[in-house]
Amino acid sequence: MERRWVVLGLLFLGVVVSYMDRGNLSIAAVPIMAEFQLTSTQMGLLLSSFFWTYALFQVPGGALLDRFGIRKLYAGAFLIWCLASAATGWARSFEEVLGLRLVLGMGEAIAPLASMSFIKQNFDEREQGLPTAIYVAGLTMGPAIGALLGSSLIEWLGWRAMFVMTGLGGCLWLVPWWLWAPEGKPAAKESVGEAASLGQFLRAPVAWGLALSVFFYSYFWFFVVTWVPAYLMQAHGFPNLKMGYTMALPLGGMAIVNLAGGVWADRMLRGAAEPLALRKVFVCTGFSLASILMGLAWVEKGGPVIWVLLASLMGVGIGAGNYWAMSQAAVPRALVGRALGFQNMVAQLAGALAPLATGLLLGTGQDYTVAILVAGACPLVAVGALVLLVKSGRTLDRA
């Protein structure tokens, strides 16, 4: 097997661990709220805090990756976030959990940038759909595995043990990473016409189309992974284990559809003149289907929650991998860390807003209706931004 595919597999596993560690607080939200006597607004603040430092370190992290490469930087960041996650199991107050979530966000900021930078540097534009889909599958498999494993550990051992075991267990990933990850800075292969600055990228309409779309898509996504577990338990009375598999099945389905969408798009691109245009079709179709989430607002207790989640998240699966492949296609290789760092920073601002806004919208009555409608409408706004601003042929070099 080519070494690039081995490294890609490790990047997939790294992002699985990343999403498990960041998602543990969502899985444990109800028992933590009970133990620390937290309100919905306070829990929303805790769920949001991870994204403050995660967003803040995106552009600096991208610049460091462009300069130094991914091996040592990713390893150090990985160790920091695993230890911060494990230490949450010993937290004794709201303030301690808040501080550890800030450290967790700082450490995890490198993970998506390292993954997308490696794909951009090692795979041709017309074959980036599958490797990007593999990376994005980690974003869905992490919460799926985390929901099953985390809810089981909470049921058997309690929420504190769950944090300690998953945090320390993730450190095992560092051994194969150190053995297989590429050394140093990858050689840039762009032509003179490709050379560009971050400022040039930000002046292109395509950059803002991607930024707006990723903000609204991310609001939807982070609502799902931060508040839907609590929604299932509070609005529908699900116990821990039932909540776990109700989250895991739609997320697993999303991962499978995501991989299929990446392969399908790559095959169609072999004869396509404009890769950006074709990938946009996949993205707009998938994001439109994601709005099915709004149906939860009318599902009564005991109703078909899992089927609404399954349809919505499998819709996202059609578009998610192709969205990030489309983003990479618009950026020169030498700029990929900084440009995607900016884009991911925008995504994490939505990640900070979604749990906080949801906590405020719930209020004391724990009514999820408005919060669900807002989150479900966001993918449709993302589609509008792509249609209006991301035009065929208007990449960074031609915008």
C-alpha positions as CSV (number, residue, x, y, z in Angstrom):
1,M,0.0,0.0,0.0
2,E,1.2,3.5,-0.8
3,R,2.5,5.4,2.2
4,R,0.1,8.3,1.5
5,W,-2.9,6.0,2.0
6,V,-1.4,4.7,5.3
7,V,-0.9,8.3,6.5
8,L,-4.5,9.1,5.3
9,G,-5.8,6.2,7.4
10,L,-4.0,7.6,10.5
11,L,-5.5,11.1,9.8
12,F,-8.9,9.4,9.7
13,L,-8.3,7.8,13.0
14,G,-6.9,11.0,14.4
15,V,-10.1,12.9,13.6
16,V,-12.2,10.1,15.0
17,V,-10.4,10.5,18.3
18,S,-10.7,14.3,18.0
19,Y,-14.5,14.1,17.6
20,M,-14.9,11.6,20.3
21,D,-13.0,13.8,22.8
22,R,-14.9,17.0,21.8
23,G,-18.2,15.2,21.8
24,N,-17.9,13.6,25.2
25,L,-19.3,16.6,26.9
26,S,-22.4,16.4,24.8
27,I,-22.9,12.7,25.7
28,A,-22.4,13.5,29.4
29,A,-24.3,16.8,29.4
30,V,-27.3,15.6,31.4
31,P,-25.4,14.0,34.3
32,I,-22.9,16.9,34.4
33,M,-25.8,19.4,34.6
34,A,-27.3,17.4,37.4
35,E,-24.1,17.0,39.4
36,F,-22.9,20.7,39.1
37,Q,-26.5,22.1,39.1
38,L,-26.0,23.9,35.8
39,T,-28.7,25.7,33.8
40,S,-29.2,25.2,30.0
41,T,-27.4,28.5,29.4
42,Q,-24.4,27.4,31.5
43,M,-24.2,24.1,29.6
44,G,-24.5,26.0,26.4
45,L,-21.5,28.1,27.4
46,L,-19.5,24.9,28.2
47,L,-20.4,23.3,24.9
48,S,-19.5,26.6,23.1
49,S,-16.2,27.3,24.9
50,F,-14.3,24.5,23.0
51,F,-14.8,26.5,19.7
52,W,-13.4,29.8,21.1
53,T,-9.8,28.6,21.1
54,Y,-10.4,26.1,18.3
55,A,-11.4,29.0,16.0
56,L,-8.7,31.4,17.4
57,F,-5.9,28.9,16.5
58,Q,-7.0,28.1,12.9
59,V,-5.1,30.7,10.9
60,P,-1.9,30.6,13.1
61,G,-2.0,26.8,13.0
62,G,-2.4,26.9,9.2
63,A,0.6,29.2,8.9
64,L,2.7,26.8,11.1
65,L,1.7,23.8,9.0
66,D,2.6,25.6,5.8
67,R,6.0,26.4,7.3
68,F,7.0,23.3,9.3
69,G,4.8,20.4,8.0
70,I,2.5,18.1,10.0
71,R,4.5,15.4,11.9
72,K,5.8,17.0,15.1
73,L,3.1,19.8,15.2
74,Y,0.2,17.3,15.0
75,A,1.8,14.9,17.5
76,G,2.3,17.6,20.1
77,A,-1.2,19.0,19.6
78,F,-2.7,15.5,19.8
79,L,-1.1,14.8,23.1
80,I,-2.3,18.1,24.6
81,W,-5.9,17.5,23.7
82,C,-5.9,13.9,24.9
83,L,-4.6,14.9,28.3
84,A,-7.1,17.8,28.5
85,S,-9.9,15.5,27.7
86,A,-8.8,12.9,30.3
87,A,-8.3,15.6,33.0
88,T,-12.0,16.6,32.6
89,G,-12.8,13.4,34.5
90,W,-11.2,14.9,37.5
91,A,-12.8,18.4,37.2
92,R,-14.7,19.6,40.3
93,S,-16.4,22.7,39.1
94,F,-17.9,24.6,36.2
95,E,-14.8,26.7,35.9
96,E,-12.4,23.7,35.7
97,V,-14.4,22.1,33.0
98,L,-14.5,25.5,31.1
99,G,-10.7,25.8,31.3
100,L,-10.1,22.3,30.1
101,R,-12.5,22.8,27.1
102,L,-10.4,25.8,26.1
103,V,-7.2,23.7,26.2
104,L,-9.0,21.0,24.2
105,G,-10.0,23.4,21.5
106,M,-6.4,24.8,21.2
107,G,-5.0,21.3,20.8
108,E,-7.6,20.1,18.3
109,A,-7.2,23.1,16.0
110,I,-4.4,21.5,14.1
111,A,-6.3,18.3,13.2
112,P,-8.5,19.4,10.3
113,L,-5.7,21.7,8.8
114,A,-3.1,18.9,8.9
115,S,-5.6,16.5,7.3
116,M,-6.7,18.8,4.4
117,S,-3.1,20.0,3.9
118,F,-1.9,16.5,3.5
119,I,-4.6,15.6,1.0
120,K,-4.0,18.8,-1.0
121,Q,-0.3,18.1,-1.2
122,N,-0.5,14.4,-2.0
123,F,-3.6,13.9,-4.2
124,D,-4.5,15.3,-7.6
125,E,-7.6,17.6,-7.8
126,R,-9.6,15.0,-9.6
127,E,-8.9,12.3,-7.1
128,Q,-9.4,14.3,-3.9
129,G,-13.0,13.3,-3.5
130,L,-12.3,9.9,-1.9
131,P,-9.5,10.9,0.4
132,T,-11.4,14.0,1.5
133,A,-14.5,11.8,2.1
134,I,-12.4,9.4,4.2
135,Y,-11.3,12.4,6.3
136,V,-14.9,13.7,6.6
137,A,-16.0,10.1,7.5
138,G,-13.9,10.5,10.6
139,L,-15.9,13.6,11.6
140,T,-19.0,11.4,11.6
141,M,-17.6,8.2,12.9
142,G,-16.0,10.0,15.8
143,P,-19.4,11.2,17.2
144,A,-21.0,7.8,16.3
145,I,-18.4,5.7,18.1
146,G,-18.3,8.3,20.9
147,A,-22.1,8.1,21.3
148,L,-22.1,4.3,21.7
149,L,-18.9,4.0,23.7
150,G,-19.5,7.1,25.8
151,S,-23.1,6.3,26.7
152,S,-22.0,2.7,27.6
153,L,-19.1,3.9,29.8
154,I,-21.4,6.4,31.5
155,E,-24.0,3.6,32.1
156,W,-21.4,1.2,33.6
157,L,-18.7,3.4,35.2
158,G,-20.0,7.0,35.3
159,W,-19.2,10.1,33.3
160,R,-15.8,10.8,35.0
161,A,-14.4,7.4,34.0
162,M,-15.6,7.9,30.5
163,F,-13.5,11.1,30.1
164,V,-10.4,9.5,31.6
165,M,-10.5,6.2,29.6
166,T,-11.2,7.8,26.2
167,G,-8.7,10.6,26.7
168,L,-5.8,8.4,27.8
169,G,-6.7,5.6,25.4
170,G,-6.4,8.0,22.4
171,C,-2.7,8.5,23.2
172,L,-2.0,5.1,21.6
173,W,-2.5,6.8,18.2
174,L,0.8,8.6,18.6
175,V,3.0,5.5,18.1
176,P,2.0,4.7,14.5
177,W,1.8,8.4,13.7
178,W,5.4,9.0,14.7
179,L,6.5,6.0,12.7
180,W,4.6,6.8,9.4
181,A,3.9,10.6,9.3
182,P,6.0,12.6,6.7
183,E,9.0,14.6,7.9
184,G,9.4,18.3,7.4
185,K,7.6,20.7,5.0
186,P,6.1,19.2,1.8
187,A,7.5,20.6,-1.4
188,A,5.2,23.1,-3.1
189,K,4.3,22.2,-6.6
190,E,2.3,25.3,-7.7
191,S,3.1,27.2,-10.9
192,V,3.8,30.9,-11.0
193,G,0.1,31.5,-11.8
194,E,-0.8,29.6,-8.6
195,A,1.3,31.7,-6.2
196,A,-1.0,33.8,-4.1
197,S,-1.4,35.4,-0.7
198,L,-4.1,35.0,1.8
199,G,-5.2,38.6,1.0
200,Q,-5.7,37.6,-2.6
201,F,-7.8,34.7,-1.6
202,L,-10.0,36.8,0.7
203,R,-10.7,39.2,-2.2
204,A,-12.2,36.5,-4.4
205,P,-16.0,36.0,-4.4
206,V,-15.5,32.3,-4.2
207,A,-13.7,32.7,-0.8
208,W,-16.7,34.4,0.7
209,G,-19.2,32.0,-0.9
210,L,-17.3,29.2,0.8
211,A,-17.0,31.1,4.1
212,L,-20.7,31.9,4.3
213,S,-21.8,28.4,3.3
214,V,-19.4,26.8,5.8
215,F,-20.7,29.0,8.6
216,F,-24.3,28.0,8.1
217,Y,-23.5,24.4,7.4
218,S,-21.4,24.3,10.5
219,Y,-24.1,25.8,12.7
220,F,-26.4,22.9,11.6
221,W,-23.7,20.3,12.2
222,F,-22.6,21.6,15.6
223,F,-26.2,21.8,16.8
224,V,-26.5,18.1,16.0
225,V,-23.3,17.0,17.8
226,T,-23.7,19.2,20.8
227,W,-27.4,19.4,21.7
228,V,-29.2,16.6,20.0
229,P,-28.0,14.0,22.6
230,A,-29.5,16.1,25.3
231,Y,-32.6,16.7,23.2
232,L,-33.2,13.0,22.9
233,M,-32.9,12.5,26.7
234,Q,-34.8,15.6,27.8
235,A,-37.6,15.9,25.1
236,H,-38.1,12.2,24.5
237,G,-37.0,10.6,27.8
238,F,-34.3,8.3,26.2
239,P,-32.0,6.6,28.7
240,N,-28.2,6.8,28.0
241,L,-27.9,3.6,25.9
242,K,-30.9,4.4,23.7
243,M,-29.6,7.9,23.1
244,G,-26.3,6.4,22.2
245,Y,-27.5,4.1,19.4
246,T,-30.1,6.7,18.2
247,M,-27.2,9.0,17.6
248,A,-24.8,6.4,16.2
249,L,-27.0,5.0,13.5
250,P,-27.6,8.3,11.6
251,L,-24.0,9.3,12.0
252,G,-22.8,5.9,10.7
253,G,-25.2,6.2,7.8
254,M,-23.8,9.7,7.1
255,A,-20.3,8.3,7.0
256,I,-21.2,5.5,4.5
257,V,-23.0,7.9,2.2
258,N,-20.2,10.4,2.5
259,L,-17.7,7.8,1.2
260,A,-20.0,6.8,-1.6
261,G,-20.5,10.4,-2.6
262,G,-16.8,11.0,-2.8
263,V,-16.2,8.0,-5.0
264,W,-19.1,8.8,-7.3
265,A,-18.0,12.4,-7.7
266,D,-14.4,11.4,-8.5
267,R,-15.6,9.0,-11.2
268,M,-17.8,11.6,-12.8
269,L,-14.9,14.1,-12.7
270,R,-12.8,12.0,-15.0
271,G,-14.7,13.5,-18.0
272,A,-15.7,16.8,-16.5
273,A,-14.3,20.2,-17.6
274,E,-15.1,22.0,-14.3
275,P,-14.5,20.0,-11.1
276,L,-15.8,22.9,-9.0
277,A,-19.2,22.9,-10.7
278,L,-19.8,19.2,-10.4
279,R,-18.8,19.1,-6.8
280,K,-21.1,22.0,-6.1
281,V,-24.1,20.0,-7.4
282,F,-23.4,17.2,-4.9
283,V,-23.0,19.8,-2.1
284,C,-26.2,21.7,-2.8
285,T,-28.2,18.5,-3.1
286,G,-26.9,17.1,0.2
287,F,-27.3,20.4,2.1
288,S,-30.9,20.8,0.8
289,L,-31.8,17.3,2.2
290,A,-30.1,18.2,5.5
291,S,-33.0,20.6,6.2
292,I,-35.2,17.6,6.9
293,L,-33.9,18.1,10.4
294,M,-36.7,20.7,10.8
295,G,-39.1,17.8,10.9
296,L,-38.0,17.1,14.5
297,A,-40.0,20.2,15.6
298,W,-43.2,18.2,14.8
299,V,-42.2,14.8,16.1
300,E,-44.0,14.0,19.3
301,K,-42.6,12.1,22.2
302,G,-42.2,8.4,21.1
303,G,-42.3,9.4,17.4
304,P,-39.9,8.5,14.6
305,V,-36.9,10.6,15.7
306,I,-34.3,8.3,14.4
307,W,-35.7,8.3,10.9
308,V,-35.7,12.1,10.7
309,L,-32.1,12.2,11.9
310,L,-31.2,9.4,9.5
311,A,-32.6,11.2,6.5
312,S,-31.1,14.6,7.4
313,L,-27.6,13.3,8.2
314,M,-27.5,11.0,5.2
315,G,-28.3,14.1,3.1
316,V,-25.4,15.9,4.7
317,G,-23.2,12.8,3.8
318,I,-23.9,13.5,0.1
319,G,-22.4,16.9,0.3
320,A,-19.9,17.1,3.2
321,G,-16.9,15.3,1.6
322,N,-17.4,17.1,-1.7
323,Y,-17.7,20.4,0.1
324,W,-14.2,20.2,1.5
325,A,-12.8,18.8,-1.8
326,M,-14.4,21.8,-3.6
327,S,-12.8,24.1,-1.0
328,Q,-9.4,22.6,-1.7
329,A,-9.8,22.9,-5.4
330,A,-10.1,26.7,-5.0
331,V,-6.8,27.1,-3.2
332,P,-3.1,26.8,-4.4
333,R,-1.0,24.1,-2.6
334,A,1.4,26.6,-0.9
335,L,-1.6,28.5,0.6
336,V,-3.8,25.6,1.7
337,G,-3.0,25.7,5.4
338,R,-3.7,29.4,5.7
339,A,-6.7,29.6,3.4
340,L,-8.4,26.5,4.8
341,G,-7.4,27.7,8.3
342,F,-9.5,30.9,7.6
343,Q,-12.4,28.9,6.3
344,N,-12.3,26.5,9.2
345,M,-12.1,29.5,11.6
346,V,-15.4,30.7,10.2
347,A,-16.8,27.2,10.7
348,Q,-15.8,27.2,14.3
349,L,-17.3,30.6,15.0
350,A,-20.6,28.9,14.0
351,G,-19.5,26.0,16.3
352,A,-19.2,28.5,19.2
353,L,-22.5,30.2,18.4
354,A,-24.7,27.1,17.9
355,P,-24.5,25.5,21.4
356,L,-24.6,28.9,23.1
357,A,-27.6,30.2,21.1
358,T,-29.4,26.9,21.6
359,G,-29.0,27.1,25.3
360,L,-30.5,30.6,25.3
361,L,-33.3,29.5,23.0
362,L,-34.2,26.6,25.3
363,G,-34.6,28.9,28.3
364,T,-36.1,27.3,31.4
365,G,-38.8,25.5,29.6
366,Q,-36.5,23.1,27.7
367,D,-38.6,23.6,24.5
368,Y,-36.4,22.7,21.5
369,T,-38.8,23.8,18.7
370,V,-37.3,27.1,17.8
371,A,-33.7,25.8,18.1
372,I,-34.5,22.9,15.8
373,L,-36.1,25.2,13.2
374,V,-33.2,27.6,13.2
375,A,-30.6,24.8,12.8
376,G,-32.6,23.0,10.1
377,A,-32.9,26.2,8.0
378,C,-29.2,26.8,8.1
379,P,-28.2,24.3,5.3
380,L,-30.6,26.1,3.0
381,V,-28.9,29.4,3.6
382,A,-25.5,27.6,2.9
383,V,-26.9,26.5,-0.5
384,G,-27.9,30.0,-1.3
385,A,-24.4,31.3,-0.7
386,L,-22.9,28.6,-2.9
387,V,-25.3,29.3,-5.7
388,L,-24.8,33.0,-5.7
389,L,-21.1,33.3,-5.0
390,V,-19.3,30.1,-6.0
391,K,-19.5,30.2,-9.8
392,S,-18.2,27.7,-12.3
393,G,-14.6,28.6,-13.3
394,R,-14.2,31.2,-10.6
395,T,-11.4,29.7,-8.5
396,L,-8.7,31.8,-6.8
397,D,-6.7,32.2,-10.0
398,R,-9.6,33.3,-12.1
399,A,-12.0,35.1,-9.7
